[in-house]
Amino acid sequence: MVRDERKLTARRAVEALRNGVPNRAAVERLGCRQPKAEAAFAELLARAGDTQVGAGRAQGMLVSGDFGAGKSHLLVHLERLALSRGFVCSTVAVSKETPLYDLGKVYASAVDNARMPDRRGRLFEELGVGADRDSAHFAAFLEWVETAASNGVLHDIFPAGVAVYESARDPELNARIESFWAGDRIRVSEIKRGLRVLGQRRVFRAPRVAELPPQRLRFAVELMRGAGYKGWVVLLDELELVGSYSLLQRGRSYAELARWLGQAAGDAGAGLIAVGTVTGDFATAIIGPDGKNDREGAGRRLADSRYADRVRGAEAGMRLLERKCVRLSAPTADDVHDALETLRQLYGEAYGWEAPRLEARARGVGIQARMRYKVRAAINAWDLLRIYPDSRPETVGGEFRHAYREDTDLEGGSGEDAEHVEE
């Protein structure tokens, strides 16, 4: 039975690598040889873990590389590191469903995809069950919620919801409060009814929908730390999709990126670490004067819209993309040799067949120099040799380049047009 499970795990790892989307088992076996990015990330983890509840700013880093250079592979590796250091971790792929300019949707995706080091289940439900109410961390969180509401950092619905959640012990209402923290709506009257059960009365009106996403993000980070975790690592994959947005959406996206990385107003505090991946030519093709020239146009477009308050954040986000990306290093001859040898053993476990050694070459230009090409070429060669032992397979790869064409299907509302949560 154990042997069958090991074979199935190996088969899944090989199939994931074949499709260019490495899973956790594949990354665990192959490892990750990007020392510069790993060192920068380890430093972020250390700094975040040393801060107190409610103190400091969010932080993060950007990683750039060409298609197939190993960006997604790196993120899976960083997730493993974050979980091993006591952080909650989420991976969010920027897409039509989770456009970077819409904090509410990105946040909801991060909540849905959150992994915890020691628990499995819905994020806020597990945080509610697992928090040690007698710990200094949780006491600091409760104090922070009240202080943050008094200072205008949080709407009063958050401390009110926490009070009801902690004392009323109404499972159905608590489930709705968890859903509200995760991004859903809740009637203010439900919270007030819970307060009345406790003999409490708080006077507050419903919050504006647009103000909730950044507050939810800040609240979630502090709740995680109150529950004993070091913080929240959010991995933002495929930021290059921003290049297909309209000019206004790109400007908003740059401002949101600056928020995630702690370089703009309204960030989530020191417990948040965001890591984003982007193609190596994005800054030149989209931000620079030789491309779409967002450096000149995005700020003006924001200034002429109802998002004029995000101009400075957008400028900060563009500077980060232009100047602060950690470039992935090309694989060395030793890297290629070791990866293909590990992959050969993995392939053998997956198919019960002793795969022959292939010549490992670090050389090549364009796609042939990238690890994804070498991995997929090796898997394809072994497939043919396993089925047709007398074959002499050769792999020909085509270069993929992002066109960054604007996609009209991405146009649409972000939820910010709604006014208030229901009373």
C-alpha positions as CSV (number, residue, x, y, z in Angstrom):
1,M,0.0,0.0,0.0
2,V,2.8,2.4,0.9
3,R,4.6,1.5,-2.3
4,D,1.5,2.2,-4.3
5,E,1.1,5.6,-2.6
6,R,4.7,6.4,-3.3
7,K,4.3,5.5,-7.0
8,L,1.2,7.6,-7.2
9,T,2.9,10.6,-5.7
10,A,5.8,10.2,-8.1
11,R,3.5,9.9,-11.0
12,R,1.7,13.1,-10.0
13,A,5.0,14.9,-9.6
14,V,6.1,13.9,-13.1
15,E,2.8,14.8,-14.7
16,A,2.9,18.2,-13.0
17,L,6.4,18.8,-14.3
18,R,5.4,17.7,-17.8
19,N,2.7,20.3,-17.7
20,G,5.0,23.0,-16.5
21,V,3.2,23.5,-13.2
22,P,5.3,21.9,-10.4
23,N,3.4,20.5,-7.4
24,R,4.7,20.3,-3.9
25,A,6.1,16.8,-4.2
26,A,8.1,17.7,-7.3
27,V,9.6,20.8,-5.7
28,E,10.4,18.8,-2.6
29,R,12.4,16.3,-4.6
30,L,14.0,18.7,-7.0
31,G,14.8,21.4,-4.5
32,C,15.3,25.0,-5.6
33,R,18.6,26.6,-6.5
34,Q,18.0,30.3,-6.4
35,P,20.1,31.4,-3.4
36,K,19.7,35.1,-3.9
37,A,15.9,34.9,-3.8
38,E,15.9,32.4,-1.0
39,A,18.2,34.6,1.1
40,A,16.1,37.7,0.6
41,F,12.9,35.7,1.5
42,A,14.5,34.3,4.6
43,E,15.4,37.8,5.8
44,L,11.8,38.9,5.3
45,L,10.6,35.9,7.4
46,A,13.0,36.7,10.2
47,R,12.1,40.4,10.3
48,A,8.3,39.7,10.3
49,G,8.6,37.1,13.0
50,D,10.4,39.5,15.3
51,T,7.7,42.2,15.3
52,Q,4.9,42.7,17.8
53,V,1.2,42.6,17.1
54,G,0.1,45.9,15.6
55,A,3.6,47.2,14.9
56,G,5.5,47.9,11.7
57,R,4.7,47.7,8.0
58,A,4.1,45.0,5.5
59,Q,7.1,44.0,3.4
60,G,7.8,41.9,0.4
61,M,9.8,41.3,-2.7
62,L,9.5,40.8,-6.5
63,V,11.0,38.1,-8.6
64,S,11.5,38.3,-12.3
65,G,12.4,35.8,-14.9
66,D,11.5,34.7,-18.4
67,F,8.8,32.1,-19.2
68,G,10.0,28.8,-18.0
69,A,12.8,30.2,-15.8
70,G,11.3,28.7,-12.6
71,K,9.1,31.4,-11.0
72,S,6.3,29.1,-10.1
73,H,8.7,26.5,-8.9
74,L,10.3,29.1,-6.6
75,L,6.9,30.1,-5.1
76,V,6.1,26.5,-4.2
77,H,9.6,26.3,-2.5
78,L,9.0,29.6,-0.7
79,E,5.6,28.3,0.5
80,R,7.3,25.3,2.1
81,L,9.8,27.6,3.8
82,A,7.1,29.9,5.1
83,L,5.0,27.0,6.5
84,S,8.1,25.5,8.2
85,R,8.8,28.8,10.0
86,G,5.3,29.1,11.4
87,F,3.6,31.4,8.8
88,V,0.2,31.0,7.2
89,C,0.7,30.9,3.4
90,S,-1.5,31.6,0.4
91,T,-0.7,31.4,-3.3
92,V,-2.8,33.6,-5.6
93,A,-2.5,33.5,-9.4
94,V,-3.4,36.8,-10.9
95,S,-6.2,36.1,-13.4
96,K,-9.5,37.4,-14.7
97,E,-11.2,36.1,-11.6
98,T,-8.6,37.7,-9.3
99,P,-7.5,41.0,-11.0
100,L,-4.7,42.7,-9.1
101,Y,-6.4,46.0,-9.1
102,D,-9.3,44.5,-7.0
103,L,-8.1,44.0,-3.5
104,G,-11.3,42.4,-2.4
105,K,-11.1,39.6,-4.9
106,V,-7.4,39.0,-4.4
107,Y,-7.9,38.9,-0.6
108,A,-10.8,36.5,-0.9
109,S,-8.7,34.2,-3.1
110,A,-5.8,34.4,-0.6
111,V,-8.2,33.4,2.2
112,D,-9.6,30.5,0.1
113,N,-6.2,29.2,-0.7
114,A,-4.6,29.7,2.7
115,R,-2.5,26.8,4.2
116,M,-1.6,26.6,7.8
117,P,1.4,24.8,9.2
118,D,-0.5,22.6,11.6
119,R,-4.2,22.6,10.5
120,R,-6.4,21.8,7.6
121,G,-9.7,23.5,6.9
122,R,-11.3,26.9,6.3
123,L,-9.0,29.7,7.5
124,F,-11.1,31.7,9.9
125,E,-12.8,28.7,11.3
126,E,-9.4,27.1,12.1
127,L,-8.1,30.3,13.6
128,G,-11.1,30.6,15.8
129,V,-10.8,27.0,17.0
130,G,-7.0,27.0,17.3
131,A,-6.3,30.3,19.1
132,D,-5.1,30.0,22.7
133,R,-7.4,32.5,24.5
134,D,-5.0,32.6,27.5
135,S,-1.9,33.5,25.5
136,A,-0.2,36.9,25.5
137,H,-0.5,36.9,21.6
138,F,-4.2,36.7,21.8
139,A,-4.5,39.3,24.5
140,A,-2.4,41.6,22.4
141,F,-4.7,41.0,19.4
142,L,-7.9,41.8,21.4
143,E,-6.3,45.0,22.7
144,W,-5.2,45.9,19.1
145,V,-8.7,45.5,17.7
146,E,-10.2,47.9,20.2
147,T,-7.4,50.4,19.8
148,A,-7.4,50.2,16.0
149,A,-11.2,50.9,15.9
150,S,-10.7,53.9,18.3
151,N,-8.0,55.3,16.0
152,G,-10.0,54.8,12.8
153,V,-7.8,52.0,11.5
154,L,-10.7,49.6,11.7
155,H,-14.5,50.1,11.5
156,D,-16.4,49.4,14.7
157,I,-17.9,46.4,13.2
158,F,-14.6,44.5,13.7
159,P,-14.3,44.8,17.5
160,A,-18.1,44.3,17.8
161,G,-17.8,41.1,15.7
162,V,-14.9,39.9,17.8
163,A,-16.8,40.5,21.0
164,V,-19.8,38.5,19.8
165,Y,-17.6,35.8,18.3
166,E,-15.7,35.3,21.6
167,S,-18.6,35.5,24.0
168,A,-22.0,34.7,22.4
169,R,-21.1,31.2,21.3
170,D,-23.8,31.2,18.6
171,P,-22.4,28.7,16.0
172,E,-24.6,30.0,13.2
173,L,-23.8,33.7,13.9
174,N,-20.1,32.9,14.4
175,A,-20.1,31.2,11.0
176,R,-21.5,34.3,9.4
177,I,-18.9,36.5,11.2
178,E,-16.2,34.2,9.9
179,S,-17.6,34.6,6.4
180,F,-17.6,38.4,6.9
181,W,-14.0,38.4,7.8
182,A,-13.3,36.3,4.7
183,G,-15.0,38.8,2.4
184,D,-18.7,38.2,2.5
185,R,-21.4,40.6,3.6
186,I,-23.2,40.5,7.0
187,R,-26.1,42.6,8.3
188,V,-25.0,45.0,11.0
189,S,-28.3,44.2,12.8
190,E,-27.0,40.6,13.3
191,I,-23.9,41.9,15.1
192,K,-25.9,44.3,17.2
193,R,-28.4,41.5,18.1
194,G,-25.4,39.4,19.3
195,L,-24.2,42.3,21.4
196,R,-27.6,42.7,23.0
197,V,-27.5,39.0,24.1
198,L,-24.2,39.9,25.9
199,G,-25.8,42.9,27.5
200,Q,-23.6,45.3,25.4
201,R,-24.6,48.2,23.2
202,R,-22.3,49.8,20.6
203,V,-23.5,52.6,18.4
204,F,-22.2,52.4,14.8
205,R,-23.4,52.6,11.3
206,A,-22.8,50.1,8.5
207,P,-19.3,50.5,6.9
208,R,-18.8,51.5,3.3
209,V,-18.1,48.4,1.2
210,A,-15.0,50.1,-0.4
211,E,-13.3,50.6,2.9
212,L,-13.6,46.9,4.0
213,P,-10.9,45.1,1.9
214,P,-7.8,46.8,3.3
215,Q,-9.3,46.6,6.8
216,R,-10.1,42.9,6.4
217,L,-6.5,42.3,5.3
218,R,-5.1,44.1,8.3
219,F,-7.5,42.3,10.6
220,A,-6.7,38.9,9.2
221,V,-2.9,39.4,9.6
222,E,-3.3,40.5,13.2
223,L,-5.7,37.6,14.0
224,M,-3.2,35.1,12.6
225,R,-0.5,36.6,14.9
226,G,-2.9,36.6,17.8
227,A,-3.5,32.9,17.1
228,G,0.2,32.2,17.5
229,Y,1.4,32.3,13.9
230,K,4.3,34.5,12.8
231,G,2.2,36.2,10.1
232,W,0.8,35.7,6.6
233,V,2.8,35.1,3.4
234,V,0.9,35.8,0.2
235,L,2.5,34.7,-3.0
236,L,1.3,36.6,-6.1
237,D,2.0,34.6,-9.3
238,E,1.9,35.9,-12.9
239,L,1.8,39.7,-12.3
240,E,2.5,40.1,-16.0
241,L,-1.2,39.8,-16.6
242,V,-1.4,43.4,-15.5
243,G,0.0,44.2,-19.0
244,S,-3.3,43.2,-20.5
245,Y,-5.4,45.5,-18.4
246,S,-6.6,48.9,-19.5
247,L,-4.5,51.9,-18.5
248,L,-6.7,52.8,-15.5
249,Q,-6.7,49.2,-14.3
250,R,-2.9,49.1,-14.7
251,G,-2.5,52.2,-12.6
252,R,-4.8,50.8,-9.9
253,S,-2.8,47.5,-10.0
254,Y,0.5,49.3,-9.4
255,A,-1.0,51.0,-6.4
256,E,-2.3,47.7,-5.0
257,L,1.1,46.1,-5.6
258,A,2.7,48.9,-3.5
259,R,0.1,48.2,-0.8
260,W,0.9,44.5,-0.7
261,L,4.6,45.2,-0.5
262,G,4.2,47.8,2.3
263,Q,5.2,50.8,0.1
264,A,1.8,52.6,0.1
265,A,-0.8,53.9,2.6
266,G,-3.2,51.3,3.9
267,D,-0.8,48.4,4.1
268,A,-1.5,45.4,6.3
269,G,1.2,45.7,8.9
270,A,4.4,43.9,9.6
271,G,2.9,40.4,9.8
272,L,2.2,40.4,6.0
273,I,4.9,39.3,3.5
274,A,4.0,39.4,-0.2
275,V,6.1,37.9,-3.0
276,G,5.2,38.6,-6.6
277,T,6.6,37.0,-9.8
278,V,6.7,38.8,-13.1
279,T,8.2,38.3,-16.5
280,G,11.6,39.8,-17.1
281,D,10.6,42.1,-19.9
282,F,7.5,43.5,-18.1
283,A,9.0,46.8,-17.0
284,T,10.4,47.6,-20.4
285,A,7.3,46.5,-22.4
286,I,4.7,48.2,-20.1
287,I,6.2,50.8,-17.9
288,G,9.2,52.2,-19.9
289,P,9.2,54.7,-22.7
290,D,9.9,52.1,-25.3
291,G,6.7,50.2,-24.4
292,K,3.3,51.4,-23.3
293,N,5.0,54.1,-21.2
294,D,2.9,53.7,-18.1
295,R,5.5,55.8,-16.3
296,E,4.0,58.8,-18.0
297,G,0.4,57.7,-18.6
298,A,-0.7,55.7,-15.5
299,G,-0.5,58.5,-13.0
300,R,-2.3,61.0,-15.3
301,R,-5.1,58.5,-15.9
302,L,-5.5,57.9,-12.2
303,A,-5.5,61.6,-11.5
304,D,-8.4,62.1,-13.9
305,S,-10.5,59.4,-12.3
306,R,-12.1,58.8,-8.9
307,Y,-8.9,57.0,-7.9
308,A,-6.8,60.1,-7.8
309,D,-5.7,59.3,-4.3
310,R,-3.8,56.3,-5.6
311,V,-1.3,58.1,-7.8
312,R,1.5,58.0,-5.3
313,G,0.9,54.3,-4.7
314,A,1.0,53.6,-8.4
315,E,4.3,55.5,-8.8
316,A,5.7,53.4,-6.0
317,G,4.5,50.2,-7.5
318,M,6.0,51.0,-10.9
319,R,9.4,51.9,-9.3
320,L,9.4,48.5,-7.5
321,L,8.8,46.7,-10.8
322,E,11.5,48.7,-12.6
323,R,14.2,48.6,-9.9
324,K,13.6,46.1,-7.2
325,C,13.1,42.8,-8.9
326,V,15.3,39.8,-7.9
327,R,16.3,38.3,-11.2
328,L,16.3,34.5,-11.3
329,S,19.7,33.0,-12.1
330,A,20.2,30.7,-15.1
331,P,20.9,27.0,-14.2
332,T,24.6,26.0,-14.0
333,A,25.9,22.7,-15.4
334,D,25.8,21.2,-11.9
335,D,22.2,22.4,-11.4
336,V,21.1,20.7,-14.7
337,H,23.0,17.5,-13.9
338,D,21.6,17.2,-10.4
339,A,18.0,18.1,-11.4
340,L,18.0,15.5,-14.3
341,E,19.4,12.8,-12.1
342,T,16.8,13.4,-9.4
343,L,14.1,13.5,-12.1
344,R,15.4,10.3,-13.6
345,Q,14.9,8.5,-10.2
346,L,11.5,10.1,-9.8
347,Y,10.4,9.0,-13.3
348,G,11.6,5.5,-12.5
349,E,9.5,5.4,-9.3
350,A,6.5,6.7,-11.2
351,Y,6.6,4.1,-14.0
352,G,8.5,1.2,-12.6
353,W,11.1,1.5,-15.3
354,E,14.8,2.3,-15.0
355,A,15.2,5.5,-17.1
356,P,18.5,5.9,-18.8
357,R,20.8,8.8,-18.1
358,L,20.6,11.7,-20.6
359,E,23.3,14.1,-21.5
360,A,22.9,17.2,-19.2
361,R,23.7,20.5,-20.9
362,A,23.5,23.9,-19.2
363,R,24.2,25.6,-22.6
364,G,21.6,26.9,-24.9
365,V,19.9,30.1,-26.0
366,G,16.4,31.3,-25.3
367,I,14.1,28.6,-24.2
368,Q,16.7,25.9,-24.4
369,A,18.7,27.5,-21.6
370,R,15.7,27.3,-19.2
371,M,15.2,24.5,-16.7
372,R,11.6,24.0,-17.7
373,Y,12.7,23.1,-21.2
374,K,15.3,20.7,-20.0
375,V,12.9,19.0,-17.6
376,R,10.1,18.6,-20.1
377,A,12.6,17.5,-22.9
378,A,13.9,14.8,-20.5
379,I,10.4,13.5,-19.6
380,N,9.4,13.4,-23.3
381,A,12.6,11.5,-24.2
382,W,11.9,8.9,-21.5
383,D,8.3,8.5,-22.5
384,L,9.4,7.6,-26.1
385,L,12.3,5.4,-24.9
386,R,10.0,3.5,-22.5
387,I,7.4,2.9,-25.2
388,Y,9.7,2.7,-28.2
389,P,13.1,1.5,-27.0
390,D,14.7,1.9,-30.4
391,S,13.7,5.5,-30.9
392,R,16.2,8.4,-30.9
393,P,14.1,11.3,-29.5
394,E,15.0,14.9,-30.2
395,T,13.1,17.8,-28.7
396,V,12.3,21.0,-30.6
397,G,10.9,23.9,-28.5
398,G,9.3,27.1,-29.5
399,E,9.8,30.4,-27.7
400,F,6.8,31.9,-25.9
401,R,6.6,35.7,-25.4
402,H,3.8,37.6,-23.7
403,A,2.0,40.0,-26.1
404,Y,0.6,42.2,-23.3
405,R,-2.4,43.0,-25.5
406,E,-5.3,44.7,-23.6
407,D,-8.2,42.3,-22.9
408,T,-11.6,43.9,-23.0
409,D,-13.0,40.9,-21.1
410,L,-11.2,42.1,-18.0
411,E,-13.3,45.3,-17.8
412,G,-15.9,45.3,-15.1
413,G,-16.8,46.4,-11.6
414,S,-14.7,45.7,-8.6
415,G,-17.4,46.0,-5.9
416,E,-16.3,49.5,-4.9
417,D,-19.4,51.0,-6.5
418,A,-21.5,49.5,-3.7
419,E,-22.0,51.9,-0.9
420,H,-22.7,50.3,2.5
421,V,-23.0,46.9,4.2
422,E,-26.7,46.3,5.1
423,E,-27.9,47.8,8.4
